[in-house]
Amino acid sequence: MKGSLRADGYAMLVVLVVVALTASVTATSIAAVGAHQNVAAADVSAMAAGAALQDALSTVCEQLRWAPGVRFGNSYAPYPPVGHWTATWRPGDVAPSGFDTITLNASSMVGPSRGALGAAVEMRAERCAQGVVIAGDVEMHAPMRVIGSGLYSGGCFRGRQWLSFGVEGVATAARDGVHPDLWSLAAVHALGGIWADGEEIHSPESVPPISQWAGDSDTHTGEDWPAEFLSPPEPGLLCALSEHAVTPGDALANGVLDISLLPLCDPLRSTATTAPEGYIVLVRPQGEAALLIVGRRPADACPITLVIAGDAIVGQHGSSQTVGLGALIVTGRLEIQGPAHRVGHIYAGKLTVMAPTVIEVPSDWRTHPLPGLATPVIVALSEP
């Protein structure tokens, strides 16, 4: 009996040892799994903190695109399920390209992980808001003066004798203030031919001599220049502009847009710091008729990004001068029928000039981007 009890006790001891060993191994395994899970969770939260920083950068850049005049700011947003990011920005140095930069600092916290990042954002402009850009042909039957820009055409240019560059009465040659890296002097640059008084200026028989317009270039001069800035506004850009546009209201009636009746400042922004930057108006002409643009924008009004998704006519024969401030983007044909003066950029699919016209691109246009036409580009990243 005693032997049997000793045997039973030994057997129980063996069972207890096995249970203890099993418990020890199980505890060790649980600890290892827990440690692995902690590391994995830390990795996940660290990745989420990095993703939150990316969200901060993209969100602020989007804000700058539509409100480029707001050079100082801060923003906060939750980052689900258990995180958030903050961002601040202020003016930076002017880039070598001449565009302004914004210094942006962002931080994030997701679970136990934190992240921080600094960025330099260059405030560039859409290609359709860089000087006088005509995607196709240009025809001139009346005097036109361009100040601060060349004229860039993707087609043929007829009526070169009507076009002049620079401020009237100034004897010095006008400089190209939009693409000085390509051309030092303002001139016509066309992918087709250039005609003056019915003669192609770069033909051997051209009269007057080619030296009169020595800075011009066309398909005959063999000059190679990037034509991508002649590209029309992309459909995605037009859709985005439409979503952010201000309704013209009473300024638009019966196919006529009177820009003198548009608000002086952005009606969607009430603070004094954002009002001067301008706003967007987009009009889609009804049917096949071109939209008629008339009126004088007051000198103290903010500039407008005016987009016509179709054809447009500026002024009427015998009408008073039409004056616009900002950018005029016409996806179709633009015809100037009455005297016109625009301070800002012009883009059109085709251009016909039938009345005296002045287009003045301000020398500081790079530091005054327009809403919707600003293109924030991150050019450098750093750790704060």
Buried (B, 14 or more C-beta within 10 A) or exposed (E): EEEEEEEEEEEEEEEEEEEEEEEEEEEEEEEEEEEEEEEEEEEEBBEBBBBBBBBBBEBBBEBBBBBBBBBEBEBEBEBEEEBBBBBBBEEBEBBEEBBBBBBBBBBBBBBEBBBBBBBBBBBBBBBBBBBBBBBBBBBBEBBBBBBBBBBBBBBBBBBBBBBEBBEEEEEEEBBBBBBEEBBEBBBBBBBBBBBBEEBBBBEEEBEEEBEEBEBBBBEEBEEEEEEEBBEBBEEEBBEBBBEBBBEBEEBBEEBBBBBEBBBEBBEEBEEEEBBBBBBBBBBEBEEEEBBBBBBBBEEEBBBBBBBBBBBBBBBBEEBEBBBBBBBBBBBBBBBBBBBBBBBBBBBBBBBBBBBBBBBBBBEEBBBBBBBBBBBBEBBEEEEE
